[in-house]
Amino acid sequence: MKTKNQTLFRQNHKVADVFSLSESIVVYPGDCLDLLKSIPDESFQLVVTSPPYNIGKEYEKKLHLDVYLKQQAQIIAECVRALSPEGSICWQVGNYVDRGAIIPLDTVLYHIFSNLGLRMRNRIIWHFEHGLHCSRRFSGRYETIIWFTKSEDYVFNLDPVRVPQKYPGKKYFKGPKAGQYSCNPLGKNPGDLWVVPNVKSNHIEKTKHPCQFPVELIERLVLSLTNEGDWVLDPFLGTGTSVIAAVRHGRRGVGAETVQKYIDLARDRIQQEIDGTLLTRPMDRPVYDPVEAGNSLTVAPWDKKGSEQMRLFEKRAKYGKGR
């Protein structure tokens, strides 16, 4: 349910293209360093982004890793300058691939943040089930979100992002609370492994962008690391996902994008969010299970012919009393 402040926020604001603290939604058509130069110190509560992975996508030029890291360091330093003392930076990255060998970008970016005085609070694993099928290594099915804070006094709101308890009926079995329920009725901490479907061809949020991330992934960060009215920055905005998540929950959002077709997409999607017409996957929806859904494609054709396929980690039969 949207609060009164969130409803008024949607009604009273438009999408601007020049940053000002008097604005609430900004899509800057240009380089993020130019945007950051116009931003006063300590203005943002959350910086959240998925930068180019330097793998040669259409919106980037593949660089030597050292050159790429220098560019990232320059941008990260400006983001830290513009970050509130109570603020957080979340950098969502995958792997850089060099002649078939992978280099996890979070491992080589860590020292940039650390050298700027930031402290890592979590290395969040974002797991998804679909992606490129590899033939000479195991297929990649996760990326990481490295979360840093600027100080020890940082915003962290756990209650808005709690997930259902696994055993809500569990009780204390001894001590002064024996017989009382031991779980938080609001739910449990979601932990640092997040299972969220990635945006592929049949995802409701899919656009023409090749590396779009889902709104629900950023919603969890916005809700836990900011308060209503706070500023959220995405220096590599893409199709506007971070600003959409901010607007949805009564925060102010700004991002920079250099590719015109993605600028247009971002502005259009953010306007749809303001109008209440943008279709996204709900944050609390369980991940689709094709077997439970009875999808006919889960029946292997070779099983019908009596042949067998090796099933590593096959689900076991349901446990009985003697488990």
Beta strands, then each sheet from edge to edge (+ up, - down):
strand 1: 25-29
strand 2: 44-49
strand 3: 83-93
strand 4: 95-98
strand 5: 101-104
strand 6: 119-127
strand 7: 142-149
strand 8: 193-195
strand 9: 231-234
strand 10: 252-257
sheet 1: 1+ 10+ 9+ 2+ 3+ 7- 6+ 8+
sheet 2: 4+ 5-
end
